[in-house]
Amino acid sequence: MATLLIDAPGRRLQLEERTVRLTEPDGSWRRVPIALLDRVVIEAPAMVSSALLAALARESVPVLIVDSRAGEVTVASVGGRWGNAARRLAQYRLAQDEEWRRRWSARLLAAKIHSQARVLARAVLRRPTLAARLEPVRAELERTRADLLGSRHDAAVLLGKEGAAARTYFQALARLLPDSLGFSGRNRRPPRDPVNACLSLGYTLVHYQIAALVGEAGLDPYIGFYHAPAPGRESLAADLTELERARVDEFVLSLFHARTLRAEHFTRRKNGACLLGKAGRRKFYEAYETLAGRLVRRQRRLCRTVVRLIEEAASA
């Protein structure tokens, strides 16, 4: 598992056999086997050959180009092998089936909220003194989960329940972090505190990795069932990312609890954005590799499950 991070200007990336040849401004160079890469993240001006981009796409290695001023991905290439037309046609038919989408969405959100409740349960085991504050929130999340699975709700109600659960959950997470980090809940575009900066980066990495795996599985990452199609949005990847958010949340909490990341690793922009600095990015990506290895294995299984569900529905 590896991220090739380009965070200094003037580098050239070219395809050389089955490797990335990375040339520094001083002429020195090294090669990185494409087979060892899981993603390429470019956060500084660089020259990338079209042949390399094509090779990375063929191997489903996401390439993310990040606007360092805003901390957001501006261009992404996720590749994918698109060989199973029948599978995609079945996916498109289900995307137009309102009842299928409703059931998918309810189960998806129930699973997401259950994973959030488990984050809080594990936090109580580690810090029993917080039980009085966290246990009621965990119980409320589990009640929401049960309601999603036991009642029939339309899309608008599902969105409302997801939003209410998220607000409650992130307010509880704030109790697990020092006040000095300024985290009181989820914010983005731009993130305005160190915790949200890391959450946004983690969610983005997971999203584009899933998009690549969805394409590799022969599905269309742009056609989801909970997230409606939108220009430039990989809606099926967005659906499946919901199932991984809690794991990213725990990862980010661990970075601050262990003081792997501290206030000095972040910078603030005039627009209020809080962004990881160069040293902080390196620490983040080094730590992320351990999590990514587990996540990719899980996400491959998840994609196989989605394929099975789609094919079973198509043959019913």
Buried (B, 14 or more C-beta within 10 A) or exposed (E): BBBBBBBEEEBBBBBBEEBBBBBEEEEEEEEBEBEEBBBBBBBBEBEBBEEBBEBBBEBBBBBBBBEBEBBBBEEBBBBBEEEBEEBBEBBEEBBEEEEBBBEBBBEBBBBBBBBBBBBBBEBBEEEEEBBEBBBEBBEBBBEBBEBBEEEEBEEEBBBEBBEEBBEBBBBBBBBBBEEEBBBBBBBBEBBBBBBBBBBBBBBBBBBBBBBBBBBBBBBBBBBBBBBEEEEEBBBBBBBBBBBBBBBBBBBBBEBBEEEBBBEEBBBEEEEEBBBBBBEBBBBBBEBBEEBBEEBBEEBBEBBEEBBEBBBEBBEE
